[in-house]
């Protein structure tokens, strides 16, 4: 995927190595929607520290929409459930020579379905896990069109909603 070579604050989400050569601080705001998401909003900030590398922080909210909440005993509609996930994390990247960049991101992910209304007997979900991304980018040279990137993404424990046997694996790649 082309995002493996992304640079700037967007690289926090795709390959943290893309933060390494930032010349100045950058603040990013993202918004999008798709057939799966009502909306997705993100804020990110990256700030280089001379002779050390670049640090980044980011937060993202995925809003999957709402659905009627029903009482688990009677089946009556008693409120509205919202389906959301939240991600917050930090990144660090550094350059090694003129051609190699490396970075790492640590994120906490939470999935929730809070209910509004009379939701005393409505099952709400709130679960979380942590992930790590590690990536490198190699730049063959200023006059070369060849750049190569590699990222290990979403490495971490399964997302456990109810109990360990039903835990969902992360989309690691």
C-alpha positions in Angstrom: 0.0 0.0 0.0 1.2 3.5 -0.8 0.4 4.7 2.7 3.5 2.9 3.9 5.6 5.8 2.5 3.3 8.5 3.8 5.1 11.5 5.5 3.8 14.0 8.0 1.2 13.6 10.7 -0.8 11.1 8.5 2.1 8.7 8.9 1.1 8.3 12.6 -1.7 6.1 11.4 0.1 4.2 8.6 3.9 4.0 9.2 5.4 6.0 12.1 8.8 6.1 10.3 7.3 8.9 8.1 7.6 11.3 11.0 11.4 11.1 11.1 12.4 13.9 8.7 9.8 16.5 9.6 11.4 20.0 9.4 8.8 21.7 11.7 5.9 20.9 14.0 2.6 19.9 12.2 -1.0 19.7 13.4 -3.4 17.6 11.4 -7.2 17.4 11.4 -8.9 14.6 9.4 -12.6 13.9 8.8 -14.1 11.3 6.5 -17.2 9.0 6.2 -17.9 5.8 4.3 -20.6 3.2 3.9 -19.3 1.6 7.2 -18.8 4.8 9.2 -21.1 7.7 9.8 -18.0 9.7 10.5 -14.4 9.5 11.5 -12.5 12.4 13.0 -8.9 12.6 14.0 -6.4 15.1 15.5 -2.7 14.6 15.4 0.4 16.7 16.4 4.0 15.9 15.5 6.9 17.9 16.7 10.6 17.4 15.8 13.3 17.6 18.5 16.7 18.4 16.9 19.3 15.6 17.1 16.7 13.2 18.7 13.8 12.6 16.3 10.1 13.4 16.0 7.4 12.8 18.6 3.7 12.6 17.8 0.4 12.3 19.6 -2.9 11.4 18.0 -6.5 10.7 18.7 -9.3 9.3 16.5 -13.0 8.7 16.9 -14.9 6.4 14.6 -18.7 6.8 14.8 -20.5 3.7 13.4 -24.0 5.2 14.0 -26.9 4.4 16.3 -29.5 1.6 16.7 -32.6 1.2 18.8 -31.8 -0.3 22.3 -34.2 -3.0 23.5 -34.8 -4.3 27.0 -33.1 -7.7 27.3 -36.2 -9.1 29.2 -39.2 -7.7 27.3 -37.8 -6.8 23.9 -39.3 -3.3 24.2 -37.4 -0.4 22.7 -36.1 1.7 25.7 -33.4 3.9 24.2 -30.7 4.4 21.6 -27.3 2.7 21.4 -24.4 4.5 19.8 -21.5 2.4 18.3 -18.1 4.1 18.6 -14.4 3.3 18.8 -11.7 5.6 20.2 -8.0 5.5 19.6 -5.3 7.5 21.4 -1.6 7.1 21.1 1.9 8.3 20.8 4.7 7.9 18.2 8.4 8.4 17.9 10.6 8.3 14.8 14.3 9.0 14.0 16.6 9.0 11.0 19.6 6.8 10.8 21.9 8.4 8.2 20.7 10.0 5.1 18.5 7.2 3.9 16.9 5.1 6.7 14.1 6.2 8.9 12.5 4.1 11.7 9.5 4.7 14.0 7.2 3.1 16.5 3.6 4.0 17.6 1.8 2.8 20.7 -2.0 3.1 20.8 -4.9 2.3 23.1 -8.1 1.3 21.3 -11.6 1.2 22.9 -14.8 0.0 21.5 -18.0 1.1 23.1 -21.8 1.0 22.7 -23.2 3.4 25.3 -27.0 3.6 25.6 -29.1 6.7 26.2 -32.7 6.4 27.5 -34.0 4.0 30.1 -31.3 1.5 29.6 -31.3 -0.4 32.9 -31.6 -3.9 31.2 -29.7 -3.1 28.0 -26.4 -4.8 27.3 -23.7 -2.2 26.7 -20.2 -3.1 25.5 -17.0 -1.4 26.5 -13.7 -3.1 25.7 -10.2 -2.0 25.0 -6.8 -3.2 24.0 -3.4 -1.8 23.1 -1.5 -2.0 19.9 2.0 -1.3 18.6 3.1 -0.4 15.1 6.8 -0.4 14.0 8.0 0.7 10.6 11.0 1.7 8.5 11.4 3.7 5.3 14.5 3.5 3.0 15.2 6.2 0.5 17.5 5.0 -2.3 18.7 8.5 -3.0 17.7 12.0 -4.1 17.9 11.2 -7.8 16.2 7.8 -7.4 12.5 7.1 -7.7 12.9 4.1 -5.4 11.7 4.3 -1.9 10.9 1.2 0.2 8.7 0.9 3.3 7.8 -1.8 5.7 5.4 -1.7 8.6 4.2 -4.2 11.2 0.8 -2.9 12.2 -1.7 -3.5 15.0 0.4 -5.9 17.0 -1.1 -6.6 20.4 -3.5 -8.7 22.5 -6.9 -9.6 21.1 -9.9 -7.4 21.7 -11.9 -9.0 24.5 -15.5 -8.0 24.7 -17.2 -10.7 26.8 -14.7 -13.4 27.7 -11.3 -14.7 26.5 -12.7 -17.5 24.3 -14.6 -15.1 22.1 -11.9 -12.4 21.9 -11.4 -11.0 18.4 -8.0 -10.9 16.9 -6.6 -7.5 15.8 -6.2 -6.8 12.1 -2.4 -7.2 12.4 -0.5 -7.1 9.2 
